[in-house]
Amino acid sequence: AQAVKIYRRFVKGFPDSESRAQALSRLAILESGFGNRSRAMKWFEEITARYPATAYAEEALYFLGMMYYRAERYAEAIRAWERLRQGFPQSERIQAVEANLENALRKQPSGKSSNAQV
């Protein structure tokens, strides 16, 4: 819990720091670990918006997909993983993303379609 407070202070106090993306990533992972899914998702979303071409964004998209999937929000999981696949085609996570996309597409309620191609 102390680490969360430290990272929050850093993120708030140093908005232009080169280390902010890393701090946001660690904060999101910690929040997720403490069961604060909505906060974690907020931090991951901020990473993807502010630092879209970084390894932190790649990681954030992967974790967002996993969190949406676990919450049975399959369309959102699919969107996150599709963004990862398109933005980071050489990612080490591509095989996992492809398998996750296939599972999410299968579980998505009928009548809802996605433009994902697995």
Buried (B, 14 or more C-beta within 10 A) or exposed (E): EEEBEEBBEBBEEEEEEEEBBBBBBBBBBBBBEEEBBEBBBBBBBBBBEBBBEBEBBBBBBBBBBBBBBEEEBBBBBBBBBBBBBEBBEEBEBBEBBBEBBEBBBEEBEEEEEBEBEB
